Amino acid sequence: MYPTIFDTEELTALRDLARKFASEKLAPGYQDRESSGAFGADLLREMGSLGLIAPELPEEFGGLGAGSIYSGVIIEEIGRADFNFGYVNILASLNGQILANFANPEIKRHWLPKLIAGELMVAIALTEPRGGSDAASLGLRMERDGDHYVLNGEKTSISAADQAAGAVVFARTGRPEDKARGISAIFVPMDTPGLSTTRFTDLGQHAIGRGSIFFDNVRVPADHLLGDEGKGFVQVMQGFDFSRSLIGLQCLGTARQSLDETWAYIGERKAFGKPLGAFQGISHQLADFDTRVEGARLLSLNALWLKDNGLPHVAEAAMAKWWPPLLAYEAVHACLLIHGHAAYSNELPFEQRLRDVLGLQIGDGTAHIMKNIIARERAGRAAVAG
């Protein structure tokens, strides 16, 4: 990646470390991991041992106590080498932050060091079959029974549903008419009796996988509650502004790698006796994408900088979520076409990158929802209310 106004000596050193690991260890197996449908325990642990997972978490749990922008620098480099491995960073940072802020001390001591070390993953279980974007209308029930909560229902479209060791689960403890005010969050180990998972057959993102989690009278200790009962949605969802910014950089890392490879290609490949770069229809197209990718990258990094400095960043995070995934898809698509038939096959990684980045135009909040958030932040909630 090119230097930015956010770079410091420490950030540059971390970027170099992340790039070395990503290029040497992740990039060679990117396409193979699509076939296996898993990341590989050794790579996860090596990534954790280098401090490349959730560096913003407290040092007492194995983190670096660094700023959020450190996670952004890492995920850019991971996204260049293996888009799907970026999910490790997103899930660890989002769920790690939730556990660090809201979990009881025992859960923190047991789960956070393993999460940071790459020994396990934790999923986020929010989406349900009847409503993806309308998260406040959840139907999964969570009833208090003595010193336990009992969960019944289904979560769907959950990343790493069948690979995660635990999940942050959102469920309804209040009345349906309470909307977001009746939703609680709870941490559920995935080996809890009554819990089962499935995996979908998707267009892309095969290494991380996506599926459903079914809860059939799943009993979870009441002290696994995250935040206050009935306030989990309002309290815990604040961490999503962080993950949205990381998603933007994950996608842009993939776009940047594709552009870099294509710039090199048009200087080597010749047509009609000239390098492809001599044809402005090609070089200007790449220049356009290069400019927009750099702009989107600075936007995403700025959202993390605002977060680290305690400044409002809800709108900026929403911008980082809707624009970069779309831009990355368009950039990779253009690079694929320039490379021609070889890129249409799995001889080159472009076709897999295209399928992988497409998923984040859907998951974790669609463009329409993100634009609603931006409008609400800019004009005020009353001005955009239906």
C-alpha positions as CSV (number, residue, x, y, z in Angstrom):
1,M,0.0,0.0,0.0
2,Y,1.1,3.6,-0.6
3,P,1.9,5.8,2.4
4,T,-0.9,7.9,3.8
5,I,-1.2,10.9,6.2
6,F,-2.2,8.4,8.9
7,D,1.1,6.4,8.7
8,T,3.6,6.5,11.6
9,E,6.8,4.5,12.1
10,E,4.9,1.9,14.1
11,L,2.1,1.6,11.6
12,T,4.6,1.2,8.8
13,A,6.5,-1.6,10.7
14,L,3.2,-3.3,11.4
15,R,2.2,-3.0,7.7
16,D,5.5,-4.5,6.6
17,L,5.0,-7.4,9.0
18,A,1.4,-8.1,7.9
19,R,2.5,-7.8,4.2
20,K,5.3,-10.3,4.7
21,F,3.0,-12.8,6.4
22,A,0.2,-12.3,3.9
23,S,2.3,-12.6,0.8
24,E,4.4,-15.5,1.9
25,K,1.9,-17.6,3.9
26,L,-1.6,-16.6,2.8
27,A,-1.4,-15.7,-0.9
28,P,0.0,-19.1,-2.1
29,G,-3.0,-21.0,-0.7
30,Y,-5.8,-18.6,-1.4
31,Q,-7.4,-20.7,-4.2
32,D,-6.6,-24.0,-2.4
33,R,-8.5,-22.9,0.7
34,E,-11.6,-22.3,-1.5
35,S,-11.6,-26.0,-2.2
36,S,-10.9,-27.1,1.4
37,G,-13.5,-24.8,2.9
38,A,-11.4,-24.0,5.9
39,F,-8.5,-21.7,7.0
40,G,-6.1,-24.1,8.6
41,A,-5.3,-24.1,12.4
42,D,-1.6,-23.6,11.9
43,L,-2.0,-20.4,9.8
44,L,-4.5,-19.0,12.3
45,R,-2.1,-19.6,15.2
46,E,0.9,-18.1,13.3
47,M,-1.2,-15.0,12.5
48,G,-2.0,-14.7,16.1
49,S,1.6,-15.2,17.3
50,L,2.6,-12.2,15.2
51,G,0.1,-9.9,16.8
52,L,-2.0,-9.6,13.7
53,I,-5.3,-10.5,15.2
54,A,-7.3,-7.8,17.1
55,P,-4.3,-5.7,18.2
56,E,-6.6,-3.1,19.6
57,L,-7.7,-5.4,22.5
58,P,-6.1,-4.9,26.0
59,E,-2.6,-6.2,26.7
60,E,-3.9,-8.2,29.7
61,F,-5.6,-10.6,27.3
62,G,-2.7,-10.8,24.8
63,G,-3.6,-7.8,22.6
64,L,-1.4,-4.8,21.9
65,G,-3.7,-2.1,23.3
66,A,-3.2,-0.3,20.0
67,G,-5.6,2.0,18.1
68,S,-8.3,0.7,15.8
69,I,-6.3,2.0,12.8
70,Y,-3.8,-0.7,13.5
71,S,-6.4,-3.3,12.7
72,G,-7.2,-1.4,9.5
73,V,-3.6,-1.5,8.3
74,I,-3.4,-5.2,9.0
75,I,-6.7,-6.1,7.2
76,E,-5.6,-4.2,4.1
77,E,-2.6,-6.4,3.7
78,I,-4.6,-9.6,4.5
79,G,-7.2,-8.6,2.0
80,R,-4.5,-8.3,-0.7
81,A,-3.5,-11.9,-0.2
82,D,-6.6,-13.7,0.8
83,F,-9.9,-11.9,1.0
84,N,-11.5,-14.6,3.1
85,F,-8.8,-14.6,5.8
86,G,-9.8,-11.0,6.4
87,Y,-12.9,-12.3,8.1
88,V,-10.6,-13.6,10.9
89,N,-9.6,-10.1,11.6
90,I,-13.2,-8.7,11.4
91,L,-14.8,-11.3,13.6
92,A,-11.9,-11.1,16.2
93,S,-12.0,-7.3,16.4
94,L,-15.8,-7.0,16.5
95,N,-16.5,-9.9,18.9
96,G,-13.3,-9.3,20.9
97,Q,-14.4,-5.7,21.5
98,I,-17.9,-6.8,22.5
99,L,-16.5,-9.4,25.0
100,A,-13.9,-7.0,26.4
101,N,-16.6,-4.4,27.0
102,F,-19.5,-6.5,28.1
103,A,-18.6,-10.0,29.1
104,N,-18.1,-11.2,32.7
105,P,-14.4,-11.5,33.9
106,E,-14.4,-15.3,33.6
107,I,-15.4,-15.3,29.9
108,K,-12.9,-12.6,29.1
109,R,-10.0,-14.5,30.7
110,H,-10.9,-17.7,29.0
111,W,-11.9,-16.6,25.5
112,L,-10.1,-13.4,24.7
113,P,-6.5,-14.8,24.9
114,K,-7.5,-17.7,22.6
115,L,-9.2,-15.4,20.2
116,I,-6.2,-13.1,19.9
117,A,-3.8,-16.1,19.6
118,G,-5.7,-17.5,16.7
119,E,-6.7,-20.6,18.6
120,L,-10.4,-20.2,17.9
121,M,-13.0,-17.9,16.1
122,V,-16.1,-16.3,17.5
123,A,-19.1,-15.7,15.2
124,I,-21.7,-12.9,15.4
125,A,-25.3,-14.2,15.2
126,L,-27.7,-11.4,14.3
127,T,-29.4,-12.1,11.0
128,E,-32.6,-14.2,10.9
129,P,-34.5,-15.8,8.0
130,R,-37.4,-13.4,8.0
131,G,-35.4,-10.2,8.2
132,G,-31.8,-9.4,7.4
133,S,-31.6,-5.6,7.4
134,D,-34.4,-5.1,9.9
135,A,-32.3,-6.4,12.7
136,A,-34.5,-4.9,15.4
137,S,-37.4,-7.2,14.5
138,L,-35.7,-10.4,15.7
139,G,-37.8,-13.5,16.4
140,L,-35.2,-15.7,18.2
141,R,-36.6,-16.0,21.8
142,M,-34.5,-16.0,25.0
143,E,-36.4,-16.7,28.1
144,R,-35.1,-16.5,31.7
145,D,-35.3,-19.8,33.6
146,G,-33.6,-19.6,37.0
147,D,-29.9,-19.0,36.5
148,H,-30.1,-19.7,32.8
149,Y,-31.5,-18.3,29.6
150,V,-33.2,-20.7,27.2
151,L,-32.9,-19.9,23.5
152,N,-35.2,-21.2,20.7
153,G,-35.1,-20.2,17.0
154,E,-32.8,-19.8,14.1
155,K,-30.0,-17.5,13.0
156,T,-29.1,-17.5,9.3
157,S,-26.4,-16.2,7.0
158,I,-23.8,-16.4,9.8
159,S,-20.2,-16.3,8.7
160,A,-18.1,-19.1,10.1
161,A,-21.2,-20.7,11.7
162,D,-19.6,-24.2,11.5
163,Q,-16.0,-23.1,12.3
164,A,-16.6,-20.9,15.3
165,A,-16.1,-22.0,18.9
166,G,-18.5,-19.5,20.2
167,A,-21.0,-16.9,19.1
168,V,-22.3,-13.5,20.2
169,V,-26.1,-14.0,19.8
170,F,-28.8,-11.4,19.7
171,A,-32.2,-12.6,20.9
172,R,-35.6,-11.1,22.0
173,T,-36.2,-11.0,25.7
174,G,-39.0,-8.3,25.5
175,R,-42.2,-8.0,23.5
176,P,-42.1,-7.7,19.7
177,E,-43.5,-4.2,19.9
178,D,-40.5,-3.2,22.0
179,K,-38.4,-3.4,18.8
180,A,-34.7,-2.8,19.6
181,R,-35.4,-2.0,23.2
182,G,-36.5,-5.6,23.8
183,I,-33.3,-7.3,22.4
184,S,-30.5,-8.7,24.5
185,A,-27.1,-10.1,23.6
186,I,-25.6,-13.3,25.1
187,F,-22.4,-15.3,24.5
188,V,-23.1,-18.9,23.5
189,P,-20.3,-21.6,23.3
190,M,-21.1,-23.6,20.1
191,D,-20.8,-26.9,21.9
192,T,-23.8,-26.1,24.0
193,P,-26.4,-29.0,23.9
194,G,-29.3,-28.2,21.6
195,L,-27.3,-26.1,19.2
196,S,-26.7,-27.2,15.6
197,T,-25.3,-25.6,12.4
198,T,-25.5,-25.9,8.6
199,R,-23.3,-24.6,5.8
200,F,-24.7,-23.0,2.7
201,T,-23.4,-23.6,-0.9
202,D,-22.6,-20.0,-1.9
203,L,-21.2,-18.2,-4.9
204,G,-18.0,-17.2,-3.1
205,Q,-16.3,-16.9,0.3
206,H,-16.0,-20.7,0.6
207,A,-13.1,-20.7,3.1
208,I,-15.1,-18.8,5.7
209,G,-18.4,-20.4,5.0
210,R,-21.9,-19.1,5.8
211,G,-24.8,-21.0,7.3
212,S,-27.6,-21.3,9.9
213,I,-27.5,-21.8,13.6
214,F,-30.4,-23.6,15.2
215,F,-31.3,-23.3,18.9
216,D,-33.5,-26.0,20.4
217,N,-34.0,-25.3,24.1
218,V,-30.4,-24.2,24.3
219,R,-29.6,-23.4,28.0
220,V,-27.0,-20.7,28.5
221,P,-25.8,-19.4,32.0
222,A,-27.4,-16.1,32.8
223,D,-23.9,-14.6,33.5
224,H,-23.1,-15.0,29.8
225,L,-25.4,-12.0,29.1
226,L,-23.6,-9.2,27.3
227,G,-24.7,-5.8,28.5
228,D,-28.1,-5.2,30.2
229,E,-31.1,-7.3,29.4
230,G,-33.3,-5.6,26.8
231,K,-30.4,-3.2,25.9
232,G,-28.0,-5.5,24.1
233,F,-28.9,-4.2,20.7
234,V,-28.4,-0.6,21.6
235,Q,-25.3,-1.2,23.6
236,V,-23.5,-3.9,21.7
237,M,-24.3,-2.8,18.2
238,Q,-22.1,0.3,18.6
239,G,-19.1,-1.9,17.7
240,F,-20.5,-2.4,14.2
241,D,-19.1,1.0,13.2
242,F,-15.6,-0.4,13.8
243,S,-16.2,-3.6,11.7
244,R,-17.8,-1.6,8.9
245,S,-14.6,0.4,8.5
246,L,-12.6,-2.8,8.5
247,I,-14.8,-4.4,5.8
248,G,-14.1,-1.4,3.6
249,L,-10.4,-1.9,3.9
250,Q,-10.7,-5.7,3.5
251,C,-12.4,-5.2,0.1
252,L,-10.0,-2.4,-1.0
253,G,-7.0,-4.6,-0.2
254,T,-8.3,-7.1,-2.8
255,A,-9.0,-4.3,-5.3
256,R,-5.5,-2.9,-4.8
257,Q,-3.8,-6.2,-5.4
258,S,-5.8,-6.7,-8.5
259,L,-5.0,-3.3,-9.8
260,D,-1.3,-3.7,-9.1
261,E,-1.2,-6.9,-11.0
262,T,-3.0,-5.4,-13.9
263,W,-0.8,-2.4,-14.1
264,A,2.2,-4.7,-14.4
265,Y,0.3,-6.8,-17.0
266,I,-0.5,-4.0,-19.3
267,G,3.2,-3.0,-19.4
268,E,4.2,-6.5,-20.4
269,R,1.4,-7.7,-22.7
270,K,1.5,-6.4,-26.2
271,A,-1.2,-6.1,-28.9
272,F,-0.8,-4.8,-32.4
273,G,2.9,-4.3,-31.6
274,K,2.4,-2.0,-28.6
275,P,2.0,-2.6,-24.8
276,L,-1.6,-2.7,-23.7
277,G,-0.8,0.4,-21.6
278,A,-0.4,2.4,-24.7
279,F,-4.2,2.1,-25.3
280,Q,-5.9,4.8,-23.3
281,G,-9.1,2.8,-23.2
282,I,-7.3,0.5,-20.9
283,S,-4.8,2.7,-19.0
284,H,-7.4,5.4,-18.3
285,Q,-9.8,2.9,-17.0
286,L,-7.2,1.6,-14.6
287,A,-6.3,5.2,-13.6
288,D,-9.9,5.9,-12.8
289,F,-10.2,2.8,-10.5
290,D,-6.8,3.6,-8.9
291,T,-8.0,7.1,-8.0
292,R,-11.3,5.9,-6.6
293,V,-9.7,3.0,-4.6
294,E,-7.2,5.5,-3.0
295,G,-10.1,7.8,-2.1
296,A,-12.2,5.1,-0.6
297,R,-9.1,3.8,1.3
298,L,-8.5,7.2,2.9
299,L,-12.2,7.4,3.8
300,S,-12.1,4.1,5.6
301,L,-8.9,4.9,7.4
302,N,-10.4,8.3,8.4
303,A,-13.3,6.5,10.0
304,L,-10.9,4.5,12.2
305,W,-8.9,7.6,13.0
306,L,-12.1,9.4,14.1
307,K,-13.0,6.4,16.3
308,D,-9.5,6.3,17.9
309,N,-9.8,10.0,18.7
310,G,-13.3,9.7,20.2
311,L,-15.0,11.7,17.5
312,P,-18.3,10.9,15.7
313,H,-17.8,8.4,12.9
314,V,-21.2,6.7,12.3
315,A,-21.7,8.2,8.9
316,E,-18.1,7.7,7.9
317,A,-18.2,4.0,8.9
318,A,-21.4,3.6,6.9
319,M,-19.7,5.2,3.9
320,A,-16.8,2.7,4.3
321,K,-19.3,-0.2,4.3
322,W,-21.4,0.6,1.2
323,W,-18.9,2.1,-1.2
324,P,-15.7,0.0,-1.0
325,P,-17.4,-3.4,-1.5
326,L,-19.1,-2.1,-4.7
327,L,-15.9,-0.3,-5.9
328,A,-13.8,-3.4,-5.2
329,Y,-16.2,-5.6,-7.2
330,E,-16.1,-3.2,-10.2
331,A,-12.3,-2.8,-10.0
332,V,-11.7,-6.6,-9.9
333,H,-14.2,-7.1,-12.7
334,A,-12.4,-4.6,-14.9
335,C,-9.0,-6.3,-14.1
336,L,-10.5,-9.7,-15.0
337,L,-11.6,-8.4,-18.4
338,I,-8.3,-6.9,-19.2
339,H,-6.5,-10.1,-18.4
340,G,-8.9,-12.0,-20.7
341,H,-9.6,-15.7,-20.9
342,A,-6.9,-16.7,-18.4
343,A,-8.7,-14.6,-15.7
344,Y,-12.1,-16.1,-16.6
345,S,-10.7,-19.5,-15.5
346,N,-9.2,-20.4,-12.1
347,E,-5.7,-20.2,-13.7
348,L,-5.6,-16.7,-12.1
349,P,-7.3,-15.5,-8.9
350,F,-9.5,-12.8,-10.4
351,E,-12.7,-14.9,-10.8
352,Q,-12.5,-16.0,-7.2
353,R,-11.8,-12.5,-5.9
354,L,-14.8,-11.3,-7.9
355,R,-17.1,-13.9,-6.3
356,D,-15.6,-13.3,-2.8
357,V,-16.0,-9.5,-2.7
358,L,-19.5,-9.6,-4.1
359,G,-20.8,-11.1,-0.8
360,L,-20.0,-8.0,1.2
361,Q,-22.4,-5.9,-0.9
362,I,-25.0,-8.0,0.9
363,G,-23.7,-9.1,4.3
364,D,-23.2,-6.8,7.3
365,G,-25.7,-4.2,6.0
366,T,-26.7,-3.5,2.4
367,A,-25.9,-0.2,0.6
368,H,-29.5,1.0,1.1
369,I,-29.2,0.6,4.8
370,M,-25.9,2.3,5.0
371,K,-27.2,5.2,3.0
372,N,-30.2,5.4,5.4
373,I,-27.7,5.7,8.2
374,I,-25.7,8.4,6.5
375,A,-28.9,10.4,5.7
376,R,-30.0,10.1,9.4
377,E,-26.7,11.3,10.6
378,R,-26.6,14.2,8.2
379,A,-30.2,15.4,8.2
380,G,-31.4,14.0,11.6
381,R,-33.6,11.0,12.4
382,A,-36.8,13.0,12.2
383,A,-36.1,14.3,8.7
384,V,-35.7,10.9,7.2
385,A,-38.3,8.9,9.3
386,G,-41.0,7.3,7.3
